[in-house]
């Protein structure tokens, strides 16, 4: 009996995931404004009625897509820092992982950066995503202060500045007419961020040569 009750719920989750996958394809092809529910239905191979059963509007679909993508990205960050002991390295690896994902998924990055200018609902969702990652960075900086790795600082402001700097670098990469490799900007950004929290210059120099913190992996050609 329990299996029978769980099947509709499982089917519902599967349908929502199918819709979100189709929506991502449709939004990536036509952008948010020019994508219609019909386009999402076609990409997801599901009826319009099936879509409206799960989502009342196109905006609701896009906002859910933003939330689920953020969940996956947080999971990727947490997995990347799981084996890291040094708290400053955790913060650095967290930012590096986010940048790596954006570098490898430019279409996804463009969609979500453009969403920030799509009205209050999208802006609130974008702000929530930024706050989520800033809090992760803040927790690593707090840990570093507790261990005496860096001097006392306002970690809330610093974490916002750190993620904001990454956000600006990605944004400029997205609007560039001839974008280079996003990861090429990271060594300079990393040095600036580490210096901003009082990491010794010798350590920053070691990081730059790959002798301390993990180096940024090459993206496949």
C-alpha positions as CSV (number, residue, x, y, z in Angstrom):
1,X,0.0,0.0,0.0
2,X,2.8,2.4,0.8
3,X,4.3,1.8,-2.6
4,X,1.0,2.6,-4.2
5,X,0.7,5.9,-2.3
6,X,4.3,6.9,-3.1
7,X,4.0,6.4,-6.9
8,X,1.9,9.5,-7.6
9,X,4.4,11.6,-5.6
10,X,7.3,10.0,-7.5
11,X,5.6,10.6,-10.8
12,X,4.9,14.2,-9.8
13,X,8.5,14.8,-9.0
14,X,9.6,13.2,-12.3
15,X,7.1,15.4,-14.2
16,X,8.4,18.5,-12.6
17,X,12.0,17.6,-13.4
18,X,11.0,16.9,-17.0
19,X,9.3,20.3,-17.2
20,X,12.3,22.0,-15.7
21,X,14.7,20.3,-18.1
22,X,12.5,21.3,-21.1
23,X,12.2,24.8,-19.7
24,X,16.0,25.2,-19.5
25,X,16.3,24.1,-23.1
26,X,13.6,26.5,-24.2
27,X,14.9,29.4,-22.2
28,X,18.5,28.8,-23.4
29,X,17.3,28.9,-27.0
30,X,14.9,31.8,-26.9
31,X,15.6,33.7,-23.7
32,X,13.1,34.3,-21.0
33,X,11.0,37.0,-22.6
34,X,10.6,35.3,-26.0
35,X,9.9,31.8,-24.6
36,X,6.2,30.8,-24.4
37,X,4.6,28.0,-22.4
38,X,4.1,26.3,-25.8
39,X,7.9,26.3,-26.3
40,X,8.4,24.7,-22.9
41,X,5.7,22.1,-23.5
42,X,7.4,21.2,-26.8
43,X,10.8,20.9,-25.3
44,X,9.6,18.9,-22.4
45,X,7.3,16.8,-24.6
46,X,4.4,17.3,-22.2
47,X,1.0,19.0,-22.7
48,X,0.3,22.6,-21.7
49,X,-2.2,21.2,-19.2
50,X,0.5,19.1,-17.7
51,X,2.7,22.1,-17.2
52,X,-0.1,24.2,-15.7
53,X,-0.9,21.4,-13.3
54,X,2.6,21.8,-11.7
55,X,3.4,25.5,-12.4
56,X,0.8,28.4,-12.6
57,X,3.0,30.7,-14.8
58,X,6.2,30.8,-16.8
59,X,7.7,33.0,-14.1
60,X,7.1,30.2,-11.5
61,X,8.9,27.7,-13.8
62,X,11.9,30.0,-14.2
63,X,12.1,30.8,-10.4
64,X,12.0,27.1,-9.6
65,X,14.7,26.5,-12.2
66,X,16.8,29.1,-10.4
67,X,16.3,27.4,-7.0
68,X,17.0,23.9,-8.2
69,X,20.1,25.1,-10.0
70,X,21.3,26.9,-6.9
71,X,20.7,23.6,-4.9
72,X,22.9,21.7,-7.3
73,X,25.6,24.3,-7.3
74,X,25.7,24.4,-3.5
75,X,26.0,20.6,-3.5
76,X,28.9,20.8,-5.9
77,X,30.6,23.4,-3.7
78,X,30.1,21.4,-0.5
79,X,31.5,18.3,-2.3
80,X,34.5,20.3,-3.4
81,X,35.3,21.6,0.1
82,X,34.5,18.3,1.9
83,X,38.1,17.1,1.9
84,X,39.6,20.5,2.6
85,X,40.8,21.3,6.1
86,X,42.0,24.9,5.9
87,X,39.1,27.3,6.2
88,X,40.6,30.0,3.9
89,X,41.2,27.3,1.3
90,X,37.5,26.3,1.7
91,X,36.4,29.8,0.9
92,X,38.8,29.9,-2.1
93,X,37.7,26.5,-3.4
94,X,34.0,27.5,-3.0
95,X,34.5,30.6,-5.2
96,X,36.7,28.7,-7.7
97,X,34.0,26.0,-8.0
98,X,31.3,28.5,-8.8
99,X,33.4,30.1,-11.4
100,X,34.3,26.8,-12.9
101,X,30.7,25.9,-13.3
102,X,29.9,29.2,-14.9
103,X,32.9,28.9,-17.2
104,X,31.6,25.5,-18.4
105,X,28.0,26.5,-18.7
106,X,27.9,30.0,-20.3
107,X,24.3,29.7,-21.4
108,X,23.1,28.9,-17.9
109,X,25.2,31.8,-16.5
110,X,23.7,34.2,-19.0
111,X,20.2,33.1,-18.2
112,X,20.5,33.7,-14.5
113,X,22.5,36.9,-14.8
114,X,19.8,38.3,-17.1
115,X,17.1,37.2,-14.7
116,X,18.4,39.7,-12.1
117,X,16.9,42.5,-14.2
118,X,13.6,40.8,-14.9
119,X,11.5,42.4,-12.1
120,X,11.1,42.1,-8.3
121,X,10.4,38.4,-8.3
122,X,13.5,37.5,-10.2
123,X,15.6,40.0,-8.4
124,X,14.5,38.5,-5.1
125,X,15.5,35.0,-6.3
126,X,18.8,36.3,-7.5
127,X,19.5,38.0,-4.2
128,X,18.6,34.9,-2.3
129,X,21.0,32.9,-4.4
130,X,23.8,35.4,-3.8
131,X,23.1,35.5,-0.1
132,X,23.2,31.7,0.1
133,X,26.7,31.6,-1.3
134,X,27.8,34.6,0.7
135,X,26.8,32.8,3.9
136,X,28.9,29.8,2.9
137,X,31.9,32.0,2.4
138,X,31.2,33.8,5.7
139,X,31.1,30.5,7.5
140,X,34.6,29.6,6.2
141,X,36.0,33.1,7.1
142,X,34.5,32.8,10.6
143,X,36.2,29.5,11.0
144,X,39.5,31.0,9.8
145,X,39.2,33.8,12.4
146,X,38.5,31.3,15.2
147,X,41.6,29.4,14.2
148,X,43.7,32.5,14.1
149,X,44.4,32.1,10.4
150,X,43.3,35.6,9.6
151,X,42.8,38.7,11.8
152,X,39.3,39.6,13.0
153,X,37.2,41.2,10.2
154,X,33.5,41.8,9.4
155,X,32.9,38.5,7.7
156,X,29.4,39.4,6.6
157,X,30.6,42.4,4.6
158,X,33.7,40.5,3.4
159,X,31.7,37.5,2.1
160,X,29.3,39.8,0.2
161,X,32.3,41.6,-1.3
162,X,34.0,38.3,-2.3
163,X,31.0,37.0,-4.1
164,X,30.2,40.4,-5.6
165,X,33.7,40.5,-7.1
166,X,33.2,37.1,-8.7
167,X,29.7,38.1,-9.8
168,X,31.1,41.2,-11.6
169,X,33.9,39.3,-13.3
170,X,31.4,36.8,-14.6
171,X,29.0,39.5,-15.7
172,X,31.6,41.3,-17.8
173,X,32.6,38.0,-19.3
174,X,29.0,37.4,-20.4
175,X,28.6,40.7,-22.2
176,X,32.0,40.7,-23.8
177,X,31.8,40.6,-27.6
178,X,34.9,38.3,-27.8
179,X,35.0,36.6,-24.4
180,X,38.2,34.9,-23.4
181,X,38.5,32.0,-21.0
182,X,36.8,33.0,-17.8
183,X,39.2,30.9,-15.7
184,X,42.1,33.1,-16.9
185,X,40.8,35.9,-14.7
186,X,40.8,33.8,-11.6
187,X,44.4,33.9,-10.4
188,X,44.3,37.7,-10.2
189,X,40.9,37.7,-8.5
190,X,42.1,35.0,-6.1
191,X,45.2,37.0,-5.1
192,X,43.1,40.1,-4.5
193,X,40.5,38.3,-2.3
194,X,43.1,36.5,-0.2
195,X,45.0,39.7,0.3
196,X,41.8,41.5,1.4
197,X,41.5,39.2,4.4
198,X,45.1,39.4,5.5
199,X,46.5,36.3,4.1
200,X,50.3,36.7,4.1
201,X,52.0,37.6,0.8
202,X,54.2,34.5,1.0
203,X,51.2,32.3,1.2
204,X,49.5,34.2,-1.7
205,X,52.7,33.7,-3.8
206,X,52.7,30.0,-3.0
207,X,49.1,29.8,-4.0
208,X,49.9,31.5,-7.3
209,X,52.4,28.8,-8.1
210,X,50.1,26.0,-7.0
211,X,52.2,25.1,-4.0
212,X,49.5,25.6,-1.4
213,X,45.9,25.8,-2.4
214,X,44.5,23.8,-5.3
215,X,45.0,25.2,-8.7
216,X,42.1,26.0,-11.0
217,X,41.4,23.0,-13.4
218,X,41.6,23.5,-17.1
219,X,38.3,23.5,-18.9
220,X,38.0,20.9,-21.7
221,X,38.6,22.4,-25.2
